[in-house]
Amino acid sequence: MRPQLAVCIFLRDDRFTSSVSPLLENDRYVITLTNSAQELHELILENGNVDCLVLQEYPELRTVTQHLRDIGIVLPAVIITSGEPEGENETVLLTEINQKGNYKPKSYFFYHRAEIHLPASNFDDIGQGIDKAISQYLNLSSNDHRLLNSEPGSMEKEPLKTFNRQQGSLAEKLRERLGYLGVYYKRNPQIFLRNMSPGERQKFMEQLRAKYRQIVLNYFDQESTLNNQIDEFVNLTFFADVPVTQIVEMHMELMEEFSKQLQLEGRSEEILLDYRLTLIDTLAHLCEMYRRSIPRES
């Protein structure tokens, strides 16, 4: 059986509790429901394999999420919001993301700046919200404290290691789950690369180039995490619908950079031919993801 995504759901409203199971009732998810903050913490700690949280906004929610951050638990999250933001606080709602066509880090958040806000009126879109939350989370950098917390430098060394472990584990599970049907059609076109604002597009591509550069540098080192690095790169590329031509262009630009460096050092450039394998391997992973994710005709 394909591994499923474990979703822990903390809801205070019985209306949502009764409707969430039918909305997520398929082979993609294993869901756990609770209306107790204490039980939520216990479930996360005991399970140790939660892939996404769904949390309902209520007055004490920040206390709940602060405790999770304090013990180094940073997971993908969908926040079910009750209404419009108050005062000068800005909440980026899921509907606003759809309208604007890009993702912007929030100045107002409950857990971390990559969380997805889903208005209660759009609760039926919970599955789409989970996909977005996971995609944004995989794009987080453990070095970017501004995204992870309200105060720079507030995450200590051990929590950062925990975050890296959680992120790597989820990327591996998604890699194993590439066969779940219909994910291709569940992608959100509003967060595709071509629909991002120029600033967001530039930032995203810089992050993607940095990840690909790391893959190239580690490709022949027999590093045990290389497959995870490739799969994380492919996940980001897939959900942002990055054209293959841009991946090839990214590879060629990197090879040109290395070529100039080798020339300066008076070394042969023939070694760069071997890195064609890196590009072929990466594109093969991406093709396999598309192959497995598009539903087959019966």
C-alpha positions as CSV (number, residue, x, y, z in Angstrom):
1,M,0.0,0.0,0.0
2,R,1.2,3.5,-0.7
3,P,2.0,5.6,2.4
4,Q,-0.7,8.0,3.4
5,L,-0.4,11.6,4.7
6,A,-1.1,11.8,8.4
7,V,-3.3,14.9,9.2
8,C,-3.9,15.9,12.8
9,I,-7.1,18.1,13.0
10,F,-7.9,20.4,16.0
11,L,-11.4,21.7,15.7
12,R,-13.5,23.5,18.3
13,D,-16.7,23.7,16.2
14,D,-18.8,20.6,15.9
15,R,-20.1,21.7,12.5
16,F,-16.6,21.3,11.0
17,T,-16.0,18.1,13.0
18,S,-18.9,16.3,11.4
19,S,-18.0,17.4,7.8
20,V,-14.2,17.1,7.8
21,S,-14.1,13.2,7.6
22,P,-16.3,13.0,4.4
23,L,-14.2,15.8,2.8
24,L,-10.9,13.8,3.4
25,E,-12.3,10.3,3.0
26,N,-10.0,8.7,0.5
27,D,-6.7,6.8,0.4
28,R,-4.6,10.0,0.6
29,Y,-5.1,10.7,4.3
30,V,-5.1,9.2,7.7
31,I,-6.8,11.8,9.9
32,T,-6.9,12.2,13.7
33,L,-9.5,14.5,15.2
34,T,-9.5,16.3,18.6
35,N,-11.0,19.3,20.2
36,S,-8.5,19.4,23.1
37,A,-5.3,21.3,23.0
38,Q,-3.6,19.0,25.5
39,E,-4.6,16.0,23.4
40,L,-3.3,17.7,20.3
41,H,0.1,18.0,21.8
42,E,0.0,14.4,23.0
43,L,-1.1,13.1,19.6
44,I,1.8,14.9,17.9
45,L,4.4,13.8,20.3
46,E,3.2,10.2,20.5
47,N,2.7,9.8,16.8
48,G,6.0,11.5,15.7
49,N,4.9,11.2,12.1
50,V,2.3,13.9,11.6
51,D,2.5,15.4,8.1
52,C,0.1,18.4,8.4
53,L,-2.0,20.2,11.0
54,V,-5.5,21.6,10.6
55,L,-6.2,24.1,13.4
56,Q,-9.3,26.2,14.0
57,E,-8.8,29.8,15.0
58,Y,-9.9,30.6,18.6
59,P,-8.6,33.0,21.4
60,E,-6.0,30.5,22.8
61,L,-4.7,29.2,19.5
62,R,-1.4,31.2,19.7
63,T,-0.7,29.6,23.1
64,V,-1.2,26.2,21.5
65,T,1.1,26.9,18.6
66,Q,3.7,28.8,20.7
67,H,4.1,25.6,22.8
68,L,4.7,23.6,19.6
69,R,7.4,26.1,18.4
70,D,9.0,26.1,21.9
71,I,9.6,22.3,21.7
72,G,10.8,22.6,18.1
73,I,7.7,21.2,16.3
74,V,7.1,23.1,13.0
75,L,4.7,21.4,10.7
76,P,2.7,22.3,7.6
77,A,-0.5,23.9,8.8
78,V,-3.9,25.0,7.6
79,I,-5.6,27.6,9.9
80,I,-9.4,27.7,9.7
81,T,-10.1,31.4,10.2
82,S,-13.4,32.8,11.5
83,G,-13.5,36.1,9.5
84,E,-11.8,39.2,8.4
85,P,-8.6,40.4,10.1
86,E,-9.1,43.0,12.8
87,G,-7.5,46.4,12.9
88,E,-4.2,46.8,11.0
89,N,-3.3,43.2,11.1
90,E,-3.1,41.6,7.7
91,T,-4.2,38.0,7.2
92,V,-3.5,36.4,3.8
93,L,-6.5,34.2,3.3
94,L,-6.6,31.3,0.9
95,T,-9.2,33.2,-1.3
96,E,-6.8,36.2,-1.4
97,I,-4.0,33.9,-2.6
98,N,-6.2,32.7,-5.3
99,Q,-7.1,36.2,-6.4
100,K,-3.6,37.6,-6.3
101,G,-2.0,34.6,-7.9
102,N,1.0,34.5,-5.6
103,Y,2.1,33.6,-2.1
104,K,3.4,36.3,0.3
105,P,4.8,35.7,3.8
106,K,2.3,36.9,6.4
107,S,2.8,39.7,8.8
108,Y,0.0,38.2,10.8
109,F,0.1,34.5,11.6
110,F,-0.8,31.9,14.3
111,Y,2.0,29.3,13.9
112,H,4.5,30.3,11.2
113,R,4.6,32.4,8.2
114,A,4.1,29.6,5.7
115,E,0.8,28.5,7.1
116,I,-2.3,28.6,4.9
117,H,-5.4,30.5,6.1
118,L,-8.7,29.0,5.0
119,P,-11.9,31.0,5.8
120,A,-14.6,29.0,7.5
121,S,-16.9,29.7,4.6
122,N,-14.5,27.9,2.3
123,F,-14.1,24.8,4.6
124,D,-15.0,22.5,1.7
125,D,-11.6,23.4,0.2
126,I,-9.7,21.8,3.0
127,G,-8.0,19.2,0.8
128,Q,-6.7,22.0,-1.5
129,G,-5.5,23.9,1.6
130,I,-3.5,20.9,2.8
131,D,-1.8,20.6,-0.5
132,K,-0.8,24.3,-0.4
133,A,0.3,24.1,3.2
134,I,2.7,21.2,2.4
135,S,4.0,22.9,-0.7
136,Q,4.8,26.1,1.2
137,Y,6.3,24.2,4.1
138,L,8.7,22.3,1.8
139,N,9.8,25.6,0.4
140,L,10.8,26.9,3.9
141,S,14.5,27.2,4.8
142,S,15.5,26.4,8.4
143,N,17.9,29.4,8.1
144,D,15.1,31.8,7.5
145,H,14.0,32.6,11.0
146,R,11.8,35.4,9.8
147,L,9.5,32.8,8.2
148,L,9.6,30.3,11.1
149,N,9.0,32.6,14.0
150,S,7.9,36.1,15.1
151,E,11.4,37.0,16.5
152,P,14.6,36.5,14.5
153,G,16.9,33.9,16.1
154,S,14.3,32.5,18.4
155,M,14.8,29.0,17.2
156,E,17.7,27.3,18.9
157,K,20.1,24.8,17.4
158,E,18.2,21.6,18.4
159,P,14.7,22.8,17.3
160,L,16.3,23.7,13.9
161,K,17.6,20.1,13.6
162,T,14.1,18.9,14.5
163,F,12.7,21.1,11.7
164,N,15.1,19.8,9.2
165,R,14.3,16.2,10.2
166,Q,10.6,16.9,9.9
167,Q,10.9,18.5,6.5
168,G,13.1,15.7,5.2
169,S,10.7,13.1,6.5
170,L,7.7,14.7,4.8
171,A,9.6,15.2,1.5
172,E,10.5,11.4,1.6
173,K,6.9,10.5,2.3
174,L,5.7,12.7,-0.6
175,R,8.2,11.0,-2.8
176,E,6.8,7.6,-1.9
177,R,3.3,8.9,-2.4
178,L,3.9,10.1,-5.9
179,G,1.5,7.5,-7.1
180,Y,-1.6,9.0,-5.5
181,L,-4.1,9.8,-8.3
182,G,-5.3,13.2,-9.2
183,V,-2.7,15.3,-7.6
184,Y,-1.9,16.8,-11.0
185,Y,-5.4,18.2,-11.2
186,K,-5.4,19.3,-7.6
187,R,-2.5,21.7,-8.1
188,N,-3.4,25.4,-7.7
189,P,-2.7,27.4,-10.9
190,Q,-2.6,30.6,-8.8
191,I,0.7,29.6,-7.3
192,F,2.2,28.4,-10.6
193,L,5.5,30.2,-11.5
194,R,3.9,32.0,-14.4
195,N,1.2,33.5,-12.2
196,M,3.6,34.7,-9.5
197,S,4.4,38.4,-9.2
198,P,7.9,39.3,-10.6
199,G,9.4,39.6,-7.1
200,E,8.0,36.3,-5.9
201,R,9.0,34.6,-9.2
202,Q,12.6,35.9,-8.8
203,K,12.8,34.8,-5.2
204,F,11.4,31.3,-6.0
205,M,13.8,30.8,-8.8
206,E,16.7,31.8,-6.7
207,Q,15.7,29.2,-4.1
208,L,15.3,26.6,-6.8
209,R,18.7,27.4,-8.3
210,A,20.3,27.1,-4.9
211,K,18.7,23.7,-4.3
212,Y,19.8,22.4,-7.8
213,R,23.3,23.7,-7.2
214,Q,23.5,21.7,-4.0
215,I,22.3,18.6,-5.9
216,V,25.0,19.0,-8.5
217,L,27.7,19.5,-5.9
218,N,26.6,16.4,-4.0
219,Y,25.8,14.2,-7.0
220,F,29.0,12.1,-7.1
221,D,29.6,12.2,-3.4
222,Q,27.5,9.1,-2.6
223,E,25.6,11.2,-0.1
224,S,22.7,9.3,1.5
225,T,20.3,12.3,1.3
226,L,20.8,13.0,-2.4
227,N,17.5,11.3,-3.4
228,N,15.7,13.4,-0.8
229,Q,17.3,16.5,-2.2
230,I,16.2,15.6,-5.8
231,D,12.7,14.8,-4.6
232,E,12.3,18.0,-2.7
233,F,13.5,19.9,-5.8
234,V,11.0,18.0,-8.0
235,N,8.1,18.6,-5.6
236,L,8.7,22.3,-5.7
237,T,9.1,22.3,-9.4
238,F,5.9,20.2,-9.9
239,F,3.6,22.2,-7.7
240,A,4.9,25.5,-9.2
241,D,4.5,24.1,-12.7
242,V,8.1,25.1,-13.7
243,P,8.7,24.5,-17.4
244,V,11.3,21.8,-18.2
245,T,13.1,24.4,-20.4
246,Q,13.8,26.5,-17.4
247,I,15.3,23.5,-15.5
248,V,17.6,22.9,-18.5
249,E,18.5,26.5,-18.7
250,M,19.2,26.5,-15.0
251,H,21.6,23.5,-15.5
252,M,23.4,25.2,-18.4
253,E,23.9,28.4,-16.5
254,L,25.4,26.4,-13.6
255,M,27.7,24.5,-16.0
256,E,28.8,27.8,-17.6
257,E,29.6,29.1,-14.1
258,F,31.6,26.0,-13.3
259,S,33.4,26.2,-16.6
260,K,34.6,29.7,-16.0
261,Q,35.9,28.7,-12.6
262,L,37.8,25.7,-14.0
263,Q,39.3,27.9,-16.7
264,L,40.6,30.3,-14.0
265,E,42.1,27.3,-12.2
266,G,43.7,26.0,-15.4
267,R,41.8,22.7,-15.1
268,S,40.0,20.6,-17.7
269,E,36.3,21.1,-18.4
270,E,35.7,17.5,-19.4
271,I,34.4,16.7,-15.9
272,L,31.4,18.8,-16.6
273,L,30.2,16.3,-19.2
274,D,29.5,13.9,-16.4
275,Y,27.0,16.3,-14.9
276,R,24.6,15.6,-17.8
277,L,23.7,12.6,-15.6
278,T,22.5,15.0,-12.9
279,L,20.1,16.7,-15.3
280,I,18.9,13.4,-16.8
281,D,18.3,12.0,-13.3
282,T,16.4,15.1,-12.1
283,L,14.2,15.2,-15.2
284,A,13.5,11.5,-14.9
285,H,12.2,12.1,-11.3
286,L,10.0,14.9,-12.6
287,C,8.7,12.8,-15.5
288,E,7.9,10.0,-13.1
289,M,6.0,12.3,-10.8
290,Y,3.8,13.5,-13.7
291,R,3.3,10.0,-14.9
292,R,2.1,8.7,-11.6
293,S,0.0,11.7,-10.6
294,I,-2.1,11.9,-13.8
295,P,-5.2,9.7,-13.4
296,R,-5.3,6.9,-15.9
297,E,-8.3,6.4,-18.1
298,S,-10.3,3.3,-17.1
